[in-house]
């Protein structure tokens, strides 16, 4: 496994696939009536300010801007990875493993919180799952950015 992650191109390919998948979904869904009809809190009568605001944000299609920002950040990370001319050494592979471990821990915490939110109130599953995906995607991209920056300076 360490042999694979020592190659910057493998890391770049993984991040590109991950970003392309989520980016496509986040860019295609704004403005589609099917997506807007799945949103619960923008038409709910209960007052839950956070979820109502998040639902209105999604209904307005602003989640495409989150996608653009994370795609731009991913492009910066990929360029920094690909501009590296030689494989990373053992130290850098260990740093990447640590960064991915932090991303994994944060993702697992987000999964637990997401699960509790759904168990406590299953309404608004689209809003809740979309928030989970934003947190997960941002965590992975930022962990990779931290890795690239740390490895550039050492």
C-alpha positions, -999 to +999 in steps of 0.1 A: +000+000+000+028+024+009+043+018-026+011+031-042+007+062-021+043+071-026+035+079-062+020+115-065+001+105-096-019+078-078-029+104-051-039+128-079-060+102-098-078+092-066-086+129-058-097+135-094-121+106-094-136+115-061-140+152-070-154+144-105-181+122-090-193+147-063-187+177-085-209+163-113-237+156-088-234+191-072-233+209-105-261+190-122-287+190-095-292+228-090-324+240-108-339+205-113-374+203-100-369+167-090-342+177-066-361+207-053-392+185-047-371+161-026-362+189-002-382+188+030-373+218+051-379+245+025-416+237+026-419+223+061-441+241+087-418+234+116-393+260+126-358+247+125-336+276+114-305+257+104-322+231+083-346+256+068-317+278+058-297+249+044-327+236+025-333+271+010-296+272+001-299+239-017-332+249-034-316+280-047-288+259-063-260+275-043-245+241-036-230+244-071-207+271-057-195+247-030-187+223-058-168+250-078-148+259-047-138+223-039-131+215-076-108+246-077-091+235-045-087+199-059-072+213-091-046+232-070-038+200-050-036+179-082-013+204-099+010+205-068+010+167-068+018+163-105+045+190-104+065+168-081+090+150-103+099+121-081+080+097-057+076+106-021+098+088+004+088+068+034+085+099+056+060+115+031+041+083+028+037+083+066+025+119+065-001+110+039-013+081+060-017+104+090-036+130+069-059+103+056-063+089+091-075+123+103-099+125+073-112+090+081-118+099+118-136+130+109-157+111+083-165+084+108-176+111+133-198+127+106-213+093+098-222+088+134-237+123+137-256+118+104-270+085+116-282+100+149-298+129+130-317+105+108-327+083+137-340+113+156-359+128+127-359+111+092-374+142+076-351+161+054-329+132+045-317+149+013-306+180+032-289+159+059-271+136+034-260+165+013-245+182+043-227+150+052-213+148+016-201+184+018-183+177+051-168+145+038-157+159+005-142+190+021-124+169+047-107+147+021-097+176-001-084+197+028-065+166+042-048+162+008-040+199+007-024+198+041-004+167+030+009+185-002+018+216+017+036+198+045+055+176+020+065+207-001+082+223+029+102+193+040 
